[in-house]
Amino acid sequence: MTILESNDHHLRQLIFERHRVIVKFTDEACPVCKALSPKFTQIATEPAYRDITFVRMNAKENPVSQKEVKMTGTPFFAIYKDSTLLDCGIISTEEALRSMLNKLL
């Protein structure tokens, strides 16, 4: 699946339209964000996660979403199921990302 670029307004729409959503809040100055980016892109194409909508947002440009998930740094991930925030937090490894995704399955 393609990773969707989003903003505060579009995210609200996505979490109500899609059954399962994962959001990666990123920052251009974050080296961990850059290092994890290829894995996030790869995982988004894996068949096991085909029913999950992958979203990327610029953390600094989306203060409403940032406040909602109580973002504490980047890369920060949030997962939504049936319009409800299930889990969120800073993730820096592929294993932790997969663990969070598996909560959506």
N, CA, C and O atoms as a GROMACS GRO file, in nm:
protein
  420
    1MET      N    1   0.084  -0.118   0.000
    1MET     CA    2   0.000   0.000   0.000
    1MET      C    3   0.088   0.124   0.000
    1MET      O    4   0.198   0.124   0.056
    2THR      N    5   0.042   0.227  -0.061
    2THR     CA    6   0.110   0.354  -0.064
    2THR      C    7   0.096   0.424   0.072
    2THR      O    8  -0.007   0.413   0.138
    3ILE      N    9   0.200   0.493   0.112
    3ILE     CA   10   0.193   0.571   0.235
    3ILE      C   11   0.132   0.706   0.201
    3ILE      O   12   0.180   0.776   0.112
    4LEU      N   13   0.027   0.741   0.272
    4LEU     CA   14  -0.042   0.868   0.248
    4LEU      C   15   0.024   0.979   0.327
    4LEU      O   16   0.057   0.961   0.444
    5GLU      N   17   0.043   1.094   0.264
    5GLU     CA   18   0.089   1.213   0.334
    5GLU      C   19  -0.037   1.282   0.385
    5GLU      O   20  -0.136   1.294   0.312
    6SER      N   21  -0.035   1.328   0.510
    6SER     CA   22  -0.156   1.383   0.567
    6SER      C   23  -0.129   1.510   0.647
    6SER      O   24  -0.015   1.551   0.667
    7ASN      N   25  -0.240   1.569   0.693
    7ASN     CA   26  -0.235   1.685   0.782
    7ASN      C   27  -0.346   1.667   0.885
    7ASN      O   28  -0.418   1.568   0.882
    8ASP      N   29  -0.358   1.763   0.976
    8ASP     CA   30  -0.457   1.751   1.084
    8ASP      C   31  -0.598   1.721   1.031
    8ASP      O   32  -0.664   1.629   1.079
    9HIS      N   33  -0.642   1.798   0.935
    9HIS     CA   34  -0.779   1.782   0.883
    9HIS      C   35  -0.796   1.647   0.813
    9HIS      O   36  -0.894   1.576   0.838
   10HIS      N   37  -0.705   1.613   0.728
   10HIS     CA   38  -0.716   1.488   0.652
   10HIS      C   39  -0.708   1.366   0.743
   10HIS      O   40  -0.775   1.266   0.718
   11LEU      N   41  -0.627   1.372   0.848
   11LEU     CA   42  -0.617   1.259   0.941
   11LEU      C   43  -0.752   1.231   1.006
   11LEU      O   44  -0.791   1.115   1.020
   12ARG      N   45  -0.822   1.334   1.047
   12ARG     CA   46  -0.956   1.316   1.109
   12ARG      C   47  -1.045   1.236   1.014
   12ARG      O   48  -1.115   1.144   1.056
   13GLN      N   49  -1.042   1.273   0.888
   13GLN     CA   50  -1.123   1.206   0.787
   13GLN      C   51  -1.079   1.060   0.771
   13GLN      O   52  -1.162   0.970   0.767
   14LEU      N   53  -0.950   1.037   0.763
   14LEU     CA   54  -0.898   0.902   0.743
   14LEU      C   55  -0.935   0.806   0.856
   14LEU      O   56  -0.975   0.693   0.832
   15ILE      N   57  -0.921   0.853   0.980
   15ILE     CA   58  -0.947   0.759   1.090
   15ILE      C   59  -1.095   0.724   1.103
   15ILE      O   60  -1.130   0.623   1.165
   16PHE      N   61  -1.182   0.807   1.045
   16PHE     CA   62  -1.324   0.773   1.044
   16PHE      C   63  -1.363   0.690   0.921
   16PHE      O   64  -1.461   0.615   0.925
   17GLU      N   65  -1.287   0.702   0.814
   17GLU     CA   66  -1.318   0.626   0.691
   17GLU      C   67  -1.251   0.489   0.687
   17GLU      O   68  -1.305   0.396   0.628
   18ARG      N   69  -1.136   0.476   0.749
   18ARG     CA   70  -1.058   0.352   0.742
   18ARG      C   71  -1.068   0.276   0.873
   18ARG      O   72  -1.072   0.336   0.981
   19HIS      N   73  -1.070   0.144   0.863
   19HIS     CA   74  -1.085   0.058   0.981
   19HIS      C   75  -0.959   0.059   1.068
   19HIS      O   76  -0.969   0.062   1.191
   20ARG      N   77  -0.841   0.055   1.005
   20ARG     CA   78  -0.714   0.049   1.077
   20ARG      C   79  -0.616   0.150   1.017
   20ARG      O   80  -0.595   0.153   0.896
   21VAL      N   81  -0.556   0.231   1.103
   21VAL     CA   82  -0.465   0.336   1.056
   21VAL      C   83  -0.342   0.342   1.148
   21VAL      O   84  -0.354   0.336   1.270
   22ILE      N   85  -0.225   0.354   1.086
   22ILE     CA   86  -0.103   0.385   1.162
   22ILE      C   87  -0.048   0.515   1.107
   22ILE      O   88  -0.039   0.536   0.986
   23VAL      N   89  -0.010   0.604   1.200
   23VAL     CA   90   0.043   0.735   1.163
   23VAL      C   91   0.186   0.746   1.216
   23VAL      O   92   0.213   0.719   1.332
   24LYS      N   93   0.275   0.787   1.127
   24LYS     CA   94   0.413   0.816   1.166
   24LYS      C   95   0.430   0.967   1.166
   24LYS      O   96   0.420   1.031   1.061
   25PHE      N   97   0.455   1.024   1.283
   25PHE     CA   98   0.486   1.166   1.295
   25PHE      C   99   0.637   1.179   1.282
   25PHE      O  100   0.712   1.118   1.358
   26THR      N  101   0.679   1.257   1.187
   26THR     CA  102   0.821   1.266   1.157
   26THR      C  103   0.869   1.410   1.157
   26THR      O  104   0.789   1.504   1.154
   27ASP      N  105   0.999   1.426   1.160
   27ASP     CA  106   1.062   1.558   1.158
   27ASP      C  107   1.186   1.548   1.070
   27ASP      O  108   1.265   1.454   1.084
   28GLU      N  109   1.203   1.642   0.980
   28GLU     CA  110   1.316   1.638   0.887
   28GLU      C  111   1.451   1.638   0.959
   28GLU      O  112   1.548   1.587   0.905
   29ALA      N  113   1.458   1.695   1.078
   29ALA     CA  114   1.583   1.703   1.152
   29ALA      C  115   1.609   1.579   1.239
   29ALA      O  116   1.710   1.573   1.309
   30CYS      N  117   1.521   1.482   1.234
   30CYS     CA  118   1.530   1.363   1.320
   30CYS      C  119   1.606   1.251   1.248
   30CYS      O  120   1.555   1.197   1.150
   31PRO      N  121   1.727   1.215   1.294
   31PRO     CA  122   1.803   1.109   1.227
   31PRO      C  123   1.737   0.972   1.239
   31PRO      O  124   1.749   0.890   1.148
   32VAL      N  125   1.669   0.945   1.349
   32VAL     CA  126   1.601   0.816   1.366
   32VAL      C  127   1.484   0.806   1.269
   32VAL      O  128   1.456   0.699   1.216
   33CYS      N  129   1.415   0.918   1.247
   33CYS     CA  130   1.304   0.921   1.149
   33CYS      C  131   1.356   0.881   1.011
   33CYS      O  132   1.294   0.799   0.942
   34LYS      N  133   1.468   0.938   0.973
   34LYS     CA  134   1.527   0.908   0.842
   34LYS      C  135   1.571   0.762   0.835
   34LYS      O  136   1.551   0.697   0.732
   35ALA      N  137   1.631   0.711   0.941
   35ALA     CA  138   1.680   0.573   0.942
   35ALA      C  139   1.564   0.473   0.936
   35ALA      O  140   1.578   0.368   0.872
   36LEU      N  141   1.452   0.503   1.000
   36LEU     CA  142   1.338   0.412   1.004
   36LEU      C  143   1.248   0.423   0.881
   36LEU      O  144   1.166   0.334   0.855
   37SER      N  145   1.262   0.530   0.805
   37SER     CA  146   1.177   0.555   0.689
   37SER      C  147   1.174   0.441   0.587
   37SER      O  148   1.065   0.403   0.543
   38PRO      N  149   1.289   0.384   0.546
   38PRO     CA  150   1.284   0.274   0.448
   38PRO      C  151   1.208   0.152   0.500
   38PRO      O  152   1.138   0.085   0.423
   39LYS      N  153   1.220   0.122   0.628
   39LYS     CA  154   1.149   0.007   0.686
   39LYS      C  155   0.999   0.034   0.688
   39LYS      O  156   0.919  -0.055   0.659
   40PHE      N  157   0.960   0.155   0.723
   40PHE     CA  158   0.818   0.191   0.724
   40PHE      C  159   0.760   0.175   0.584
   40PHE      O  160   0.650   0.122   0.569
   41THR      N  161   0.832   0.219   0.485
   41THR     CA  162   0.789   0.206   0.345
   41THR      C  163   0.780   0.060   0.304
   41THR      O  164   0.683   0.020   0.240
   42GLN      N  165   0.878  -0.019   0.340
   42GLN     CA  166   0.877  -0.161   0.306
   42GLN      C  167   0.761  -0.234   0.373
   42GLN      O  168   0.689  -0.311   0.309
   43ILE      N  169   0.743  -0.210   0.501
   43ILE     CA  170   0.637  -0.278   0.576
   43ILE      C  171   0.500  -0.243   0.519
   43ILE      O  172   0.411  -0.328   0.517
   44ALA      N  173   0.483  -0.121   0.473
   44ALA     CA  174   0.354  -0.078   0.416
   44ALA      C  175   0.315  -0.160   0.294
   44ALA      O  176   0.197  -0.166   0.259
   45THR      N  177   0.412  -0.224   0.228
   45THR     CA  178   0.382  -0.302   0.108
   45THR      C  179   0.364  -0.451   0.138
   45THR      O  180   0.328  -0.528   0.048
   46GLU      N  181   0.387  -0.493   0.261
   46GLU     CA  182   0.379  -0.634   0.294
   46GLU      C  183   0.233  -0.681   0.301
   46GLU      O  184   0.148  -0.612   0.358
   47PRO      N  185   0.204  -0.797   0.245
   47PRO     CA  186   0.067  -0.849   0.244
   47PRO      C  187   0.003  -0.862   0.382
   47PRO      O  188  -0.118  -0.846   0.396
   48ALA      N  189   0.081  -0.892   0.483
   48ALA     CA  190   0.026  -0.909   0.618
   48ALA      C  191  -0.042  -0.782   0.670
   48ALA      O  192  -0.132  -0.788   0.754
   49TYR      N  193   0.001  -0.668   0.617
   49TYR     CA  194  -0.052  -0.540   0.664
   49TYR      C  195  -0.137  -0.468   0.560
   49TYR      O  196  -0.157  -0.347   0.569
   50ARG      N  197  -0.187  -0.541   0.462
   50ARG     CA  198  -0.260  -0.479   0.351
   50ARG      C  199  -0.390  -0.409   0.395
   50ARG      O  200  -0.439  -0.321   0.324
   51ASP      N  201  -0.445  -0.447   0.510
   51ASP     CA  202  -0.569  -0.386   0.556
   51ASP      C  203  -0.546  -0.264   0.646
   51ASP      O  204  -0.640  -0.209   0.702
   52ILE      N  205  -0.421  -0.224   0.659
   52ILE     CA  206  -0.386  -0.109   0.742
   52ILE      C  207  -0.350   0.009   0.651
   52ILE      O  208  -0.276  -0.007   0.554
   53THR      N  209  -0.402   0.126   0.683
   53THR     CA  210  -0.369   0.247   0.611
   53THR      C  211  -0.247   0.311   0.677
   53THR      O  212  -0.249   0.343   0.796
   54PHE      N  213  -0.142   0.330   0.599
   54PHE     CA  214  -0.018   0.389   0.648
   54PHE      C  215  -0.017   0.538   0.615
   54PHE      O  216  -0.042   0.578   0.501
   55VAL      N  217   0.012   0.620   0.717
   55VAL     CA  218   0.006   0.764   0.702
   55VAL      C  219   0.134   0.826   0.760
   55VAL      O  220   0.186   0.780   0.862
   56ARG      N  221   0.184   0.928   0.692
   56ARG     CA  222   0.300   1.002   0.741
   56ARG      C  223   0.260   1.148   0.756
   56ARG      O  224   0.194   1.205   0.669
   57MET      N  225   0.302   1.208   0.867
   57MET     CA  226   0.271   1.348   0.892
   57MET      C  227   0.395   1.421   0.943
   57MET      O  228   0.477   1.362   1.014
   58ASN      N  229   0.408   1.546   0.906
   58ASN     CA  230   0.514   1.630   0.960
   58ASN      C  231   0.469   1.674   1.099
   58ASN      O  232   0.366   1.740   1.114
   59ALA      N  233   0.546   1.638   1.199
   59ALA     CA  234   0.507   1.666   1.337
   59ALA      C  235   0.491   1.815   1.364
   59ALA      O  236   0.397   1.856   1.432
   60LYS      N  237   0.581   1.896   1.314
   60LYS     CA  238   0.579   2.040   1.342
   60LYS      C  239   0.463   2.112   1.274
   60LYS      O  240   0.418   2.216   1.322
   61GLU      N  241   0.416   2.059   1.163
   61GLU     CA  242   0.312   2.127   1.085
   61GLU      C  243   0.169   2.085   1.123
   61GLU      O  244   0.073   2.135   1.065
   62ASN      N  245   0.155   1.996   1.220
   62ASN     CA  246   0.022   1.944   1.255
   62ASN      C  247   0.001   1.943   1.406
   62ASN      O  248   0.000   1.837   1.469
   63PRO      N  249  -0.015   2.063   1.465
   63PRO     CA  250  -0.024   2.073   1.611
   63PRO      C  251  -0.148   2.009   1.673
   63PRO      O  252  -0.142   1.966   1.788
   64VAL      N  253  -0.257   2.002   1.601
   64VAL     CA  254  -0.378   1.943   1.658
   64VAL      C  255  -0.359   1.793   1.681
   64VAL      O  256  -0.386   1.743   1.790
   65SER      N  257  -0.312   1.723   1.580
   65SER     CA  258  -0.287   1.580   1.594
   65SER      C  259  -0.176   1.555   1.695
   65SER      O  260  -0.184   1.461   1.775
   66GLN      N  261  -0.075   1.636   1.692
   66GLN     CA  262   0.037   1.624   1.785
   66GLN      C  263  -0.013   1.633   1.930
   66GLN      O  264   0.030   1.556   2.015
   67LYS      N  265  -0.102   1.725   1.955
   67LYS     CA  266  -0.156   1.742   2.090
   67LYS      C  267  -0.247   1.624   2.128
   67LYS      O  268  -0.244   1.578   2.242
   68GLU      N  269  -0.326   1.577   2.034
   68GLU     CA  270  -0.419   1.467   2.061
   68GLU      C  271  -0.346   1.341   2.111
   68GLU      O  272  -0.392   1.275   2.203
   69VAL      N  273  -0.234   1.310   2.048
   69VAL     CA  274  -0.161   1.188   2.086
   69VAL      C  275  -0.056   1.215   2.194
   69VAL      O  276   0.016   1.124   2.235
   70LYS      N  277  -0.048   1.340   2.238
   70LYS     CA  278   0.049   1.379   2.341
   70LYS      C  279   0.191   1.343   2.301
   70LYS      O  280   0.266   1.280   2.375
   71MET      N  281   0.224   1.384   2.180
   71MET     CA  282   0.353   1.352   2.122
   71MET      C  283   0.467   1.406   2.208
   71MET      O  284   0.464   1.521   2.252
   72THR      N  285   0.568   1.321   2.231
   72THR     CA  286   0.680   1.358   2.317
   72THR      C  287   0.812   1.367   2.242
   72THR      O  288   0.914   1.403   2.301
   73GLY      N  289   0.813   1.335   2.114
   73GLY     CA  290   0.933   1.336   2.033
   73GLY      C  291   0.907   1.263   1.904
   73GLY      O  292   0.795   1.221   1.876
   74THR      N  293   1.012   1.247   1.824
   74THR     CA  294   0.996   1.176   1.696
   74THR      C  295   1.105   1.071   1.683
   74THR      O  296   1.212   1.086   1.742
   75PRO      N  297   1.081   0.966   1.607
   75PRO     CA  298   0.958   0.934   1.536
   75PRO      C  299   0.850   0.883   1.633
   75PRO      O  300   0.875   0.794   1.715
   76PHE      N  301   0.735   0.940   1.621
   76PHE     CA  302   0.623   0.907   1.708
   76PHE      C  303   0.517   0.839   1.623
   76PHE      O  304   0.482   0.889   1.515
   77PHE      N  305   0.465   0.728   1.670
   77PHE     CA  306   0.364   0.652   1.596
   77PHE      C  307   0.235   0.646   1.677
   77PHE      O  308   0.238   0.640   1.800
   78ALA      N  309   0.124   0.647   1.605
   78ALA     CA  310  -0.008   0.631   1.667
   78ALA      C  311  -0.088   0.533   1.583
   78ALA      O  312  -0.084   0.538   1.460
   79ILE      N  313  -0.161   0.444   1.650
   79ILE     CA  314  -0.247   0.350   1.578
   79ILE      C  315  -0.392   0.373   1.618
   79ILE      O  316  -0.425   0.396   1.735
   80TYR      N  317  -0.478   0.366   1.517
   80TYR     CA  318  -0.622   0.386   1.534
   80TYR      C  319  -0.696   0.265   1.480
   80TYR      O  320  -0.663   0.214   1.373
   81LYS      N  321  -0.796   0.221   1.553
   81LYS     CA  322  -0.882   0.114   1.505
   81LYS      C  323  -1.026   0.159   1.528
   81LYS      O  324  -1.065   0.195   1.639
   82ASP      N  325  -1.105   0.155   1.421
   82ASP     CA  326  -1.245   0.198   1.427
   82ASP      C  327  -1.258   0.336   1.492
   82ASP      O  328  -1.341   0.358   1.580
   83SER      N  329  -1.174   0.430   1.447
   83SER     CA  330  -1.177   0.570   1.487
   83SER      C  331  -1.127   0.596   1.629
   83SER      O  332  -1.137   0.708   1.678
   84THR      N  333  -1.073   0.494   1.696
   84THR     CA  334  -1.028   0.509   1.832
   84THR      C  335  -0.876   0.493   1.840
   84THR      O  336  -0.820   0.400   1.782
   85LEU      N  337  -0.811   0.583   1.912
   85LEU     CA  338  -0.668   0.573   1.934
   85LEU      C  339  -0.641   0.453   2.025
   85LEU      O  340  -0.688   0.450   2.139
   86LEU      N  341  -0.565   0.355   1.974
   86LEU     CA  342  -0.533   0.235   2.052
   86LEU      C  343  -0.403   0.247   2.130
   86LEU      O  344  -0.395   0.207   2.246
   87ASP      N  345  -0.302   0.303   2.065
   87ASP     CA  346  -0.171   0.308   2.125
   87ASP      C  347  -0.089   0.415   2.054
   87ASP      O  348  -0.116   0.449   1.939
   88CYS      N  349   0.011   0.466   2.123
   88CYS     CA  350   0.102   0.561   2.060
   88CYS      C  351   0.230   0.569   2.141
   88CYS      O  352   0.234   0.535   2.259
   89GLY      N  353   0.334   0.616   2.074
   89GLY     CA  354   0.461   0.634   2.143
   89GLY      C  355   0.576   0.647   2.046
   89GLY      O  356   0.561   0.633   1.925
   90ILE      N  357   0.693   0.676   2.102
   90ILE     CA  358   0.814   0.686   2.023
   90ILE      C  359   0.862   0.544   1.991
   90ILE      O  360   0.868   0.458   2.079
   91ILE      N  361   0.896   0.523   1.866
   91ILE     CA  362   0.946   0.393   1.820
   91ILE      C  363   1.073   0.418   1.742
   91ILE      O  364   1.080   0.507   1.657
   92SER      N  365   1.175   0.337   1.771
   92SER     CA  366   1.302   0.356   1.701
   92SER      C  367   1.355   0.231   1.634
   92SER      O  368   1.463   0.233   1.575
   93THR      N  369   1.279   0.119   1.642
   93THR     CA  370   1.325  -0.005   1.580
   93THR      C  371   1.215  -0.068   1.496
   93THR      O  372   1.096  -0.044   1.518
   94GLU      N  373   1.256  -0.148   1.400
   94GLU     CA  374   1.160  -0.221   1.318
   94GLU      C  375   1.076  -0.316   1.404
   94GLU      O  376   0.956  -0.329   1.382
   95GLU      N  377   1.139  -0.382   1.499
   95GLU     CA  378   1.068  -0.477   1.585
   95GLU      C  379   0.956  -0.408   1.663
   95GLU      O  380   0.845  -0.461   1.673
   96ALA      N  381   0.984  -0.291   1.717
   96ALA     CA  382   0.882  -0.217   1.791
   96ALA      C  383   0.770  -0.171   1.698
   96ALA      O  384   0.653  -0.170   1.738
   97LEU      N  385   0.804  -0.133   1.577
   97LEU     CA  386   0.704  -0.093   1.480
   97LEU      C  387   0.613  -0.211   1.445
   97LEU      O  388   0.491  -0.196   1.441
   98ARG      N  389   0.672  -0.326   1.420
   98ARG     CA  390   0.591  -0.445   1.389
   98ARG      C  391   0.503  -0.485   1.508
   98ARG      O  392   0.388  -0.526   1.489
   99SER      N  393   0.554  -0.472   1.626
   99SER     CA  394   0.476  -0.503   1.746
   99SER      C  395   0.353  -0.414   1.755
   99SER      O  396   0.243  -0.461   1.786
  100MET      N  397   0.371  -0.285   1.728
  100MET     CA  398   0.258  -0.193   1.730
  100MET      C  399   0.158  -0.227   1.619
  100MET      O  400   0.038  -0.227   1.642
  101LEU      N  401   0.209  -0.256   1.502
  101LEU     CA  402   0.121  -0.292   1.390
  101LEU      C  403   0.040  -0.418   1.420
  101LEU      O  404  -0.078  -0.428   1.384
  102ASN      N  405   0.102  -0.513   1.484
  102ASN     CA  406   0.033  -0.638   1.516
  102ASN      C  407  -0.084  -0.618   1.611
  102ASN      O  408  -0.174  -0.702   1.614
  103LYS      N  409  -0.084  -0.510   1.687
  103LYS     CA  410  -0.199  -0.478   1.772
  103LYS      C  411  -0.322  -0.443   1.688
  103LYS      O  412  -0.435  -0.453   1.736
  104LEU      N  413  -0.299  -0.403   1.565
  104LEU     CA  414  -0.410  -0.367   1.475
  104LEU      C  415  -0.468  -0.488   1.404
  104LEU      O  416  -0.580  -0.480   1.352
  105LEU      N  417  -0.397  -0.597   1.399
  105LEU     CA  418  -0.443  -0.715   1.324
  105LEU      C  419  -0.544  -0.796   1.402
  105LEU      O  420  -0.592  -0.898   1.352
   0.00000   0.00000   0.00000
